[in-house]
Amino acid sequence: MHTLYVVATPIGNLEDITLRALRVLQEVGIIAAEDTRTTRKLLRRHNIRTPLVSYYEGNRFLRIPFLLERLLEGDVALVSDAGMPGIRDPGYELLRAAIQAGVPVVPLPGASAVTTALAASGLPGDQFLFLGFLPSRRKERLQSLQRVSRQPYTLVLFEAPHRLRASLEDMAEALGSDRRVAVCRELTKLYEEIYRGTISEALAHFVLPRGEFTLVIAGAEEQKGSEEVTLQDVVEGLRKLRASGVAAREAVAQVMAQYGLPRRQVYQMWLELGG
């Protein structure tokens, strides 16, 4: 067996590729690309003429046997549209099949939207939780966010422009509208933008979202021990939110996330305040 090289490619700027990656792309027998049109632009920029074959979500199960056969003849490089293959793309199945077949798999590090956004966010990067893309349906999306609402780790996720506002609205409900966030748009590209603020401020800023988005969200603040949380703490928190004009649904979500209490219990307290 020859080697399957897992090659990181630029997430935007075509200059963000390593010398090693360029050499390997030049030397392998064939390159398996998620989108051959995107990869061809990169190869043309660096005068590389290695043959391409498409490998994407729709044909991955047909391509895997073909690529394993090609590995009997020579080295193969795997690339995605952008960044490191195998991270939220169909490259995972090929990598798993190659490892199971005893093929040497060699990763070539490079550009990553996850670490690029994290470094630019101004939020803690010592521990973080990568969520990939949130579910497209609101119910599942809220459940995913609620599951991590009390995690102390910085959260990193991708989002499509047509779902950005809906996701920010759900984040405000599940995590709290005052949670810090960095919304990174079109990283390393001509119209790169890194917006830092609260979730509610980001929602007001991105009225007509365009481009590719990577979001970095602050982790939950350290919680009081359960023995220290009193009914008065919860009531006082709800009272302040109500006085600030926060809507019932958002206020309940914030207090629920802060103290780890059931929604029904917090909502009943809100009602008793005259909400």
Protein Blocks (a to p, Z undefined) as FASTA:
>chain_A
ZZdddddddfkbmmlccfklmmmmmmmmbdcdfblmlmmmmmmmnopabdcddddfklmm
mmmmmmmmmmmnmccddddfehjehiapaklmmmmmmmmnopacdddddddfklmmmmmn
opafkbccdebjadfbfklmmmmmmmmmmpcbdcdddddfklmmmmmmmmmmmnopkbcc
dddehehiaklccddddfklmmmmmmbggdjdddddddddddddfklpcfklmmmmmmmm
mmnopafklmmmmmmmmnopafklmmmmmmmnoZZ
